[in-house]
């Protein structure tokens, strides 16, 4: 089975020229088949502010009203996505930018209102693995923006971590998949004030223990939940690390004990 490396990256890494150029250089050197999923929330916030549109967040998640949806569609599907695609082309990587609406790659349902009304936010319902497999095997490198659609003509803002996890799961039958979540730290830290306190391996038991102790908290909790879900669904390994380490794939490995 051919290997496929899926890299999820966001934050300032894809929004500042120096870190983006380094990411693209490292990504271009990854051997074999590969796929990139990106965010772009800081750019969306900045451009929304310039347009007089307030950005509202709840538990790290963006409230996406109609005006905000216009902004994230332009920023994620246009500005950030095409900058990455153009940068990869310059490095000899035949990238193709995609939202979930393109070729019906990812269909979602609008998140139901519970404690919070997140607006036009999508929860992934289906990933068309056949389309992605066809593109990848023909030599294309998909670059996926955090946007999906509902099949009824509506774009939905969708968490990039979730897109990466669901895409990895969908492709696990066709490829030997490694999923890498990149952020600013070297991995999941035992002490947030010590960048070298990387936890090398996290199992479900350790995850529950670290959450109970407050070692793992905030946005890292759903990131790890996505990671465990991916491994349980057949993804070979999930690694959480900083973008500068994607060529060596060091960091925190998510493992299910058999």
C-alpha positions in Angstrom: 0.0 0.0 0.0 1.4 3.4 -1.0 2.2 5.9 1.7 0.3 9.2 2.0 1.3 12.0 4.4 -1.5 14.5 5.3 -0.2 17.7 6.9 -2.6 20.1 8.7 -1.2 23.5 9.3 -2.7 26.8 10.4 -2.2 29.9 12.4 0.7 32.3 11.6 2.6 29.5 9.9 0.5 29.9 6.7 -0.1 33.7 7.2 3.4 35.0 7.5 5.8 34.9 4.6 8.9 33.6 6.4 7.1 30.7 8.1 5.0 29.9 5.0 8.1 29.7 2.8 9.8 27.4 5.2 6.7 25.2 5.4 6.4 25.0 1.7 10.1 24.1 1.4 9.7 21.3 4.0 6.4 20.1 2.6 7.8 19.9 -1.0 10.6 17.5 0.3 8.2 15.0 1.8 8.5 11.8 -0.3 5.6 10.1 -1.9 2.0 11.1 -2.0 0.9 14.0 0.2 -2.0 16.3 0.9 -2.1 19.7 2.8 -5.0 21.0 4.9 -4.7 24.6 6.0 -6.4 27.2 8.3 -6.2 30.9 8.1 -8.2 32.3 11.0 -5.9 35.2 11.9 -6.1 36.6 8.3 -9.9 36.2 8.4 -10.0 38.1 11.7 -7.7 40.9 10.4 -9.6 41.3 7.1 -13.0 41.2 8.9 -11.8 44.0 11.2 -10.7 46.1 8.2 -14.3 45.7 6.8 -15.9 46.6 10.1 -17.1 43.1 10.8 -16.7 41.9 14.4 -15.2 38.5 14.9 -16.8 36.5 17.7 -15.3 33.4 19.2 -16.7 30.8 21.7 -14.4 28.1 23.0 -11.9 28.9 20.3 -14.6 28.4 17.6 -15.6 31.3 15.2 -19.3 32.3 15.2 -20.0 32.5 11.5 -22.8 34.8 10.6 -23.7 35.7 7.0 -21.1 38.5 6.7 -18.4 36.5 8.4 -19.1 33.6 6.0 -18.3 36.0 3.1 -15.0 36.9 4.7 -13.9 33.3 5.5 -14.9 32.1 2.0 -12.7 34.8 0.4 -9.8 34.4 2.8 -9.7 30.6 3.2 -10.8 29.6 -0.3 -9.0 32.5 -2.1 -6.2 34.4 -0.4 -4.6 31.8 1.8 -5.4 28.7 -0.4 -4.1 30.3 -3.6 -1.0 31.7 -2.0 -0.1 28.2 -0.8 -0.9 26.7 -4.2 1.3 29.2 -6.0 4.1 28.8 -3.5 4.1 25.0 -4.0 4.0 25.3 -7.8 7.2 27.5 -7.5 8.8 24.5 -5.7 7.8 22.0 -8.3 4.8 20.6 -6.4 1.8 20.2 -8.7 -0.8 21.5 -6.2 -4.5 21.9 -6.7 -6.5 24.1 -4.3 -9.8 22.7 -3.1 -12.7 23.6 -0.9 -15.2 20.9 0.1 -17.6 22.1 -2.6 -15.1 21.5 -5.4 -15.9 18.1 -7.0 -18.2 17.5 -4.0 -15.1 16.4 -2.1 -16.5 17.2 1.4 -20.2 17.5 2.2 -21.3 18.7 5.6 -24.5 19.6 7.6 -25.0 22.9 9.3 -24.2 22.5 13.0 -27.4 22.4 15.0 -28.0 25.0 17.6 -27.5 23.7 21.1 -25.9 25.9 23.8 -24.3 28.0 21.1 -25.5 29.1 17.7 -22.3 28.9 15.6 -24.1 30.1 12.5 -22.9 28.8 9.1 -20.5 26.2 10.5 -20.4 22.7 9.0 -20.0 19.3 10.7 -18.5 16.9 8.1 -20.9 14.3 6.9 -19.1 12.7 3.9 -15.6 12.8 2.3 -15.5 11.6 -1.3 -12.3 9.4 -1.1 -12.6 8.3 -4.7 -12.2 11.8 -6.1 -9.2 12.5 -3.9 -7.6 9.1 -4.7 -8.0 9.9 -8.4 -6.3 13.3 -8.1 -3.5 12.0 -5.9 -2.7 9.0 -8.1 -2.6 11.3 -11.1 0.1 13.3 -9.5 -1.8 16.2 -8.0 -1.3 17.4 -4.5 -4.6 18.6 -2.9 -4.4 21.7 -0.8 -7.7 21.8 1.1 -9.2 25.0 2.6 -11.4 24.7 5.7 -14.7 25.2 3.8 -17.3 22.6 3.0 -20.8 22.6 1.5 -24.2 21.2 2.3 -25.3 20.1 -1.2 -28.0 22.7 -1.3 -25.8 25.6 -2.5 -24.4 26.8 0.9 -20.8 27.1 1.8 -20.0 26.2 5.5 -17.1 27.2 7.6 -15.5 24.0 8.9 -12.8 23.3 11.4 -9.5 22.4 9.6 -8.5 19.8 12.2 -11.7 18.0 11.6 -11.3 18.2 7.8 -7.8 16.7 8.2 -9.0 13.9 10.4 -12.0 13.0 8.3 -10.0 13.1 5.1 -7.3 10.9 6.7 -10.0 8.4 7.8 -11.6 8.4 4.3 -8.3 7.7 2.6 -7.0 5.0 5.1 -8.5 2.2 2.9 -6.5 3.4 -0.1 -3.2 4.5 1.4 -0.9 3.9 4.4 -1.8 7.3 6.0 0.2 9.4 8.4 -1.6 12.4 9.7 0.5 15.3 11.0 -1.1 18.2 13.0 1.3 21.1 13.0 1.3 24.1 15.3 3.8 26.4 17.0 5.1 23.9 19.6 7.3 20.8 19.3 4.4 18.6 20.4 2.0 18.2 23.2 3.7 19.7 26.3 3.6 18.4 29.8 4.5 21.9 31.0 3.2 24.8 28.8 6.1 27.0 30.1 8.8 24.4 29.0 9.0 24.0 25.2 11.1 20.9 25.7 8.6 19.0 27.9 7.2 17.2 24.9 5.1 14.1 25.7 6.4 11.5 23.3 3.4 9.2 23.2 -0.2 9.7 24.3 -2.6 6.7 24.7 -6.3 7.0 25.6 -5.5 6.3 29.3 -2.8 8.9 29.4 -5.1 11.4 27.6 -7.8 11.0 30.2 -5.2 11.3 33.0 -3.7 14.5 31.5 -7.1 16.1 31.0 -8.1 15.3 34.6 -4.8 16.8 35.8 -5.2 19.9 33.7 -2.0 19.1 31.7 -4.1 18.9 28.5 -6.7 21.6 28.1 -8.4 24.0 25.8 -8.1 23.6 22.1 -5.7 20.7 22.5 -8.6 18.5 23.7 -10.6 18.4 20.5 -7.4 18.1 18.5 -6.5 15.0 20.4 -10.0 13.6 20.1 -9.8 14.0 16.4 -6.4 12.2 16.4 -7.7 9.2 18.4 -10.7 9.0 16.1 -8.4 8.9 13.1 -6.2 6.1 14.5 -9.2 4.1 15.5 -10.5 4.3 11.9 -7.4 2.9 10.4 -5.0 5.8 10.0 -1.5 4.3 10.7 -0.2 7.1 12.9 -1.0 10.6 14.0 1.7 13.0 15.0 1.4 16.4 16.7 4.5 18.6 16.1 5.7 22.0 14.9 5.8 22.7 11.2 9.6 22.9 11.1 9.7 19.2 12.1 7.5 17.7 9.4 10.4 16.3 7.4 11.6 14.3 10.5 8.2 13.7 12.0 9.2 14.1 15.6 6.8 15.2 18.3 3.9 13.6 20.1 2.7 10.3 18.6 -1.0 9.3 19.2 -1.3 5.6 19.8 -4.1 3.2 20.5 -3.0 0.3 22.7 -4.1 -3.0 21.3 
